Amino acid sequence: MFNRFLATPLSALLDANTGQVSPPAATPLLEQALEQANKVAAYSSLNITEFSKAPFLEKKHILSQAARMNADPFLARCVNGQPPEIIHVSSGSGGVPTFWGRSVADEVAIATRFEQIFVDAFSVDGNAPTLAIVALPMGSWVGGLFTTSCIRYLSQKGHPISVIAPGNNVPEILRIVSTLGASFRQIVLLAYPPFAKTCIDAGIAQGIAWSEYSMKFVFAGEVFSEEWRTLISARAGVKNPLKDVVSIYGTADAGVLANETPLSALIRATLASKPDMARALFKKDRIPSLMQYDPLSRYFEVEPESGTLVITTMPHADVGAPSFVSMPLLRYSIGDAGGLIGFDEMMEFMKVNAGLDAVSEAVKSGSVIRKLPFVWVFGRAFWTVSLYGANVYVENVMAGLEQEHVHSLVTGKFVLDVNEDPDNVRLKIHVELAAVKSNLVADDGSRRDADDVALILARSILGELRKLNSEFAHYVPEDQQLPIVRLHPYGEPYYFPVGVKHDYMKK
């Protein structure tokens, strides 16, 4: 499998796709996926004989089923009960961190997603070297080590990429950029969005001219708005935000599932400017992440009742015996609300509703077009709070902190809650101040009043809530709509601990 990956051009790895959500080539792979699942105790005990009859299962179901087996609950999730090569843990954003296993072949399947990004979006080819800085948490967490391995495989395939993995260490990242940046044609920073902004702001404060390094970004972990894409691009001197800022959709249990492409970013930006059209497609007053995916690698479905995305990890088409996925997942609900649409259907929707020939426009900017279906992701269904019957989403608050007049004050991290006082039921939002502004000193050297800053942030959040969330605007009494904002210094250990993935909903 690894040798095939090294020897096969990216296009050939994707050429069995037709743009359909369920392409013909997926049928035999789904049968193999079921065969592989039946080698896992947690699945075999369910006596599944046909893929279409397999139940939709959440992580809690898999874990509880494994615990009931007369076997080790961890090994009951592995093929033939054999320990995997590498073990890592999930971030715990959906509960207690869980142990997962993988093999090199698991990583190779995901490396193709990174190859798409580096080749199609960042134009990595020839002899012009690229420096990839993995600024995701290292250690037993999945993000840093998994990503580093995948990018190293791209180097072994012949792409001129040097990878360095400082983890989420701001001073070390800035030292790397200052010392090594001039030796490379471009720098790719792979990070969670709020942390990337912290790095950029800290670099500006130190006099780093980001525009000199032809910065590119790969973001993971959360939905961000088109305003945020524009913001981070402006601060980092990014020339082409729709190509140079890429979001990936990944989970600890199944790896990277999908990635933005210049085409999907163009479509999303168009829809973000046309809310009625976006509502017609996404069926919500929200702009989700929009990405393309390979259904022959990660097969997507939508659970009919909950509207959440469901995945099956596909065996590798060239392997025969489907034993290379260490911990296979069959019709596994990952808890994210979203939807699917085929390539041709999406192109037709954009042409009819926006008069946009998306393919032609993307080609004009030098983009490579892959005929892959689209998935949209709103984020975790549980990343909401309810107020007077209105669901308030994490991304609604993100938009308020991304506005031009406030974004330099904050990192973008916050914790969403509801005030417990029954006489004053309002949103309560704990906000992390930017490291260079944590002392509330203004640009002119004067000291800002903390209450004034909190009020400015609350009003900015409220403006976006009223614009983006019609439930909030209509359900919540007007005198209860202004959020309570509590300010915290950068790295405050309870709400904003340094070194771990941020949790927007404190448990």
N, C-alpha and C positions, 0 to 999 in steps of 0.2 A: 504493500500500500504506500509506504513512504517513498520507495523508488519510483513508483508510478507518478506520484505527486511531483517529484523533482523533474521527471522527464516529460511531463505533459503540459503544454501551454494552457493558460487560463481559459481561453475560448473553448478548447477541447474538453475541459472539465465541466463546462456548462452547456455544451451543445445539444444535450438530450432534452433540454427544456424547450417548451413550446409557448411559454407565457401563460399557460393555464394553471389554475390553482391545483388541479388534479390532472397532471399530464399522463398520457398512456404509460410512460416508463415507470410511473410510481406504483402501478398495480403489482408487479412481481416483487418489488421491494417491500411493499406493505405485508405481503405474505411472508417474506423472510423476516420482517420485523416481528410478526406474531410468533414465528418459529423461534426467534431469539428470545422473546419475552418468556416463552414457555420453558426456557432453560434457567429462568430466575424463579426462585421459590415463591417470592411475593406475588408473582403473576400466575405461575403454574397452578397454584392452589385454587385459582378462580375458574379453571377449566374452560378457558376461552378457545373456541374452535374456529371462529371466523373473525376477521378483523372488524367487520361492520357490526358484530355483536359484542365487541369489547366495550366495557363500561368506561365512562369518563371518570378518571380518578384524580383526586388532588393529592398533594404531598402527604397530608395527614392520613389519607387512606392507605397509601403505600407504606408509610412508616408503621401504622397500626397493624396492617396485614403482615408485615415482616416480623413484628414483635410477637405475633400469635403463632408463628411457625416454630417447630421444634428444631430450630437452628439459630445460629447467631443472627441477631436482627440486622446487623450491618451486612454480613455475607449473604443474607437472604435476598438482598437487592442486587447481588452480583451474578454474572453469568456462571452457571455451574458451581456457585458458591466459592469461586476462586477470588482471592484478594486482588485488587487492581494494582497497577504499577505505581500510581501516585494517588494520594488522598489529599483533599482540600476541604474547606468548609464554605458554606454559603455565608452571605453577609449578615443574615438574620433580620433583614428588613421586613420579612413576613412572619417573624416569630423567632424561636430559638435557633441559632446557627446549626446547620445539619451537615454531617460528613457525607462527601461524595467521592467517587473514585473515577479515574480515567486512565487511558493508555496513550501511547504515542499516536496510535491510529485515530483516537478521538481528537487529538490536537490537530492532526493533519487535515481532518475534515473541516475544522474551523479555520485553519490557516488559509483556506481558499477565500473566506470572507475578507480577511486582511489583505490578501493579494488583490482582490477586487478594488479595495480602497486605495492601496498604494499605487497600483498600475492605472486604474481607470480615472480616479479622481486626482491623485497627486503626480501622475505621469512619471513614476519611477522607472527609468530605463537607461540604457546606455552606460556611460561611465561617470555620470554626474552623481556624486554620493549624497545619500540622505541619512541624517541622524534621527533615529527614533528614540525619544525619551519616554520610558514607561513610568508615569507618575501615579500609577494606581497602587494601592496598598500591597506590600509584599508580605512574605510569611505564609501562614497556612491559608489565608484568604485566596479565593480563586483568581481575582482580577489580575494582579501583578505577574505572578508566575506563569499563568496560562498564556497571557498576552505576550510575555517575553519569549516563551517557547515558540509560539506561532510566528512571530516576526523573525526569529532566528532561522526558522525553516525557510522563510522567503529569501534570506541571505544565502542559505545553502542551495537554493534553487537558481541562484545567479543574479538576483536583484541587488543592486548596489546600496544596501542598507546596513548601517551599523546601529546596533541596539545597545542602549545603556539603561539601567533600571535602578534609579535612585529611590523609587517609591515616592510617597507623598512627603518629601523633605524639601521645603521651599529653598532654604539657603543652598543646598547641594544642587538643586535644579538650576538655580541662577548661576552658580559657579560653573556648571557644565556648559551652559549657554555662552557665558562670557569667555570661557577658555577654549572650547571646541567649536563653537558656532561658525566661526569664519572658515573652518576647514571643510564645510559642507555646503552643498547648493541650497538645501532647505532643511528645516527642523520640523519634525512631527512630534507634537506633545500629546500623549494619550493619558486622559485623566477624567475624573468626574467634573462636570461643569463648574460648580462653585469653587472647587480647588484650582482649576485652571485660571479662573478670574483672580483668585488670590495670588497666584504666581505672576500673572501679568501685571497686576497692580503693584506688587512688591518690586518687580523688575523696573517698572517705570519710576518708582520712588528712588531706586538705586542708579538711575540714569541709563538703563539698558534700552537701546533703540531697537525695539522688536522688529520694526519694518526692514531692518538690514538682514534679517535671517530668513526671510521668505517662510514665515510661519504657517504650518498646517496643524489642524487639530482633529483628534478622534475622541469623541465624548461617549461616555457610557453611564448607565445607571438611572437616568431620569429623562423625562420630556423637557425640552426647552422651547421657548417661543422664537418666532422669526425676529422679534425685536432683540432678543438676547443674542441671536446669531449676528445681527448687525452690530450690536454693542461690542461683543468680544472681538469681532473683526476690526472694528475701528480702533480699539485700544491696542491691538497687536499688529496693526498695519497689514491685515490680510487683504489681498487684492481682489479675490474672487470668492466671496463667502459661500456661494452655492456649490463650489467645487472643493474649497480648501477647509471647510468646517463640516465634518462628517459625524453623524451619530450612529452608534451601533446598538442593537437590541440583544442583550445577552442575559443569561441566568447561570447561576452556579451549577444547577442540575443538568443543563443541556448545552452549555457553551453559548457561542454567538449564534443567534437564530436568524438575524437579518441585518442589513446595513443600508444606510442612506446611499444614494447614488446622485450624481449631478442631475439626473432626470427626475428622481423622486423629490429632490430638494426644490427644483424649479416648480414642480406641480404643487408642492406644499406652500411655497411662497405665494403662488398665484391664488390658491384657495384661502390663505390667511388674509388676503386683501379683499376677498369676496365672501363674506360670512354666510350669505344666503346659499351660495353654491356649496360651500363647505358643509353646511347643515344638511343639504340634500344628499350628499355623499356619505357623511359620517353619522348622520341621524342624531347629532348632539350639538349643543352650542359651545363646542370646544374644538381646538385644533390639536389633533394627536400628532405623534411622530408618524412619518410616512416613509416606508422603506421597501426595498425589494428583497426577495429571498429565493432560495433554491429548494423547491419542494422535494427534490431527490436527496436532499441532505437532512432537512428538518421539515417534516410534513405538517402543515397547519390545518386545523379545523376550528370552527367556532361552536362552542357548546350552546345548543339552542335555547335552553332555559335561562342561563345566566349571562349569555353574551360574552363570555370570557374565552380567550384563546386556548387552544388545546394543541399539543405537539406530539409527534411520534419521531423518535430518533431513528433515522433510516440506516440500515446496514450499507456498507460500501458496495457499490454495484459490481466492482471487479473482483470481489473477494471470494464469492461462492458461499462458503460456510459463514453464516452471519454471527461470528463470535468476537468481533473486534470492538464493539461498544461495551465498555466495562460494566456500566449500569444502564441498561436500555430503559427507555421510557415509552410506554404505549398509551396513546390517547390520554396524555398527562396534562391536567389543567394547571397552568402556571399562574392563574389569578389575575391576569391582566385583561382589562376590557379592550376590545378591538374588533377588527374586521378584515376581510380579504376581498380582493378583486383581481381579475386576470389582467394581463398586459393590454390586450386588445380592447377590453371593456373600459379600462382606464383611459386609453388614448381617445376612444370614442366619446366618453363622458366629457373630457376636457375640450374636445373639438366642438361638440354640440353646445355645451353650456358656457364655455369661455372663449370660443373661437380660437383656441390655442392648438397649434400643431406642435405638441410638446417635443416630439422626437426631432423635428426640424430645428426648433429653437435650441435644444440641447446640443445638437450636432454643430450648430454655428459657433458655440463656445468651445468646441474641441472635445466634447464629451463622447465617451464610448457608450453605445447603447447595448444593453444586455436584455434579451427578451425573457424577463423573469416576472412572475406575478408580484403584486404589492400586498403588504400587510400594514395596517395602521394600528397604533398602540396608544391608548389613553393613559396607561400606567396602572398601577395596582388599584383594583377596585376598592380596597380598604383604605386607600390614602385620601380619605375624605372625613369631614366632620359634618354633623347635621345641626342646623340652627333654624328653629321655627319651621321645620319641615323642608328646608332648603339644603341640598348637598353642596358643600363648599369644598373645592378641589385644591390640592397643593399647587397646581399650575396657575390657578387664579391668583394666588398670593405671589407666586414667582413673578408674574407679569407686573404687579405693583412695585416690586423691588428692582425691576429692570429699567424703570423709566429714567430718562436722561438726567433729571434734576436730583435723583437720589442714589443712583447705582454706585457712585464712587464712595458712598458712605458705608456700604455693606458688602459682605462677601457673597451674598445670595443664599446663604443658609438660614433656615428658620425652623421653628417647631410650631406646628399648628395645633390649637387646642380651643376649647370653649370655656369661658369664664364660669366658675362654679357658683357664683353668687346668684341665687334665684331672683334677686331684685335687680340684677344688672346682667342679664344673659346676653353676652356678646362674644364675638371671636376674640381669642387671646393669642397673640403671636409673639413668640420669643425670637428676636432677631440678632444675628451675630454682626457686630461692627467690623469693618475692614481693618486689617492689621495696622495699616498706616493712618487710620482714623480713630482707633479705639480710644484715644484720649480726648476725642471730640474737639480737636483743634481744627479750625477752619483754614482755608487756603491763605487767608490774609494774616494768619497768626492769632486771631482772636479765638476765644474759647466758646464753643457752642453750648447752649443749655440743653441738657439731656432731654428734658420734657419737650422742648421745642422740636428736637430731632425726631423724637418718638411720634409727635403729632404730624410732622411732615410725612413720615413714612406711613402712618395710619391713613392719612388722606390720599396718598398715592395708591395704596392698596385698595382703599374704598372705591376710588375712581375706576380702577380696572375691574373690581368685583361687579360694580353696577353695569359696566360695559359688556363683560364676558359672561356673566352668570345671571340669566333672567329670573331664575328661581330666587336667588338672593335679593335681587332688586324688588321683587314683587311680594315675597313671603315675609321677609324680615322687616319689622316696623322701622320706619325711617330713623327714629331717634335711637335705635339699637344697632344701626348699621356700621357706625364708625368702630373699627377694631381697637382693642386695647393692645398696644405695642410695648413690649418690655425689651430694653436694650441690654446686650451682654458683650463683654470684651471678646476679642478674637481668642479662640481656643478655650473658652470657659469650659471647665471639665465636665459639668453635668449635661448641659444641652449641646455643647459643641466640642467634644473631645477630639484632640488631634490624633491622626493616625488610623482612624477607622472610617468606614463608610457612614455618611451622615444619615440619620433617621429623622424624617420630617414629621413623624407621628410618635412622640415619646411614649413608650409603654410604661 
